[in-house]
Amino acid sequence: MRVGFCGSQRGMTPFQSEELKKRLEVCTEFIFGDCIGSDWEAANIAIFNVQIFTIYPQNINTKKRAFFYNKEKDIKRENGEWLLYPSGLRIRWMPAGKPLERNKLIVDNCDKLIATPKEFEHTLRSGTWNTIRYAWKTKKEVLIIPPVIREET
């Protein structure tokens, strides 16, 4: 299953990280942005389960990019993908784009979206919630992992 991911630049809570680990067991391809925070953390979780990574970098603020490889030294071009040695991990670098446009491409190219927003409730001025709304609109399966466990009353 091709799993798309979006989350906050602030990163995930411990609960979100643990839940994401459980949900990636059926993932064959992990599709996400190239941003600090949740994208970075999610990639470090997915690296243990997934062999294909598709990365959509942003072109606006390169200081917020999470991944930079020395392509000549660390990875080799093979059939349109980067092959990371020695693991054989396949990394597909897609063209850079504006964050909201890039997030739509992530949704368009996944079977299921996993989101780790920093808020419990729907928020208008949030890239993560914007991506969730777009996934709902396009009828994608969406799993929202809340920031912490709510206590039962």
C-alpha angles and dihedrals in degrees: 000000000000107000122196120203137200131170147147126299086229090068134238131302118242089256092054092048093051093047092048090054090056094047097051095064091096095041118119096171127026114207117191148133128272100243138128118256120026096011091055093045093046092051090053089053095044093050089080096055109025132069099185122058122183111194126195107194124200122239100202108069112019091181087071094055114113104198131058120158130187091238095194094053108030107032139033129216112241127166094339094311136091113245113206114213137253095008099053090229111163117222120189112197110202124199115284118254145165111293098249092044091047091050090055089053090052090054093044091054101045135078093214134016122218114196130189106190122185091228131063094218134054110276127194100209098052128104091209093053090044088056092047091051090050091050090051090049091052091047095244120156107258129195114191114196108200120224095252140000112275112230116239114242 
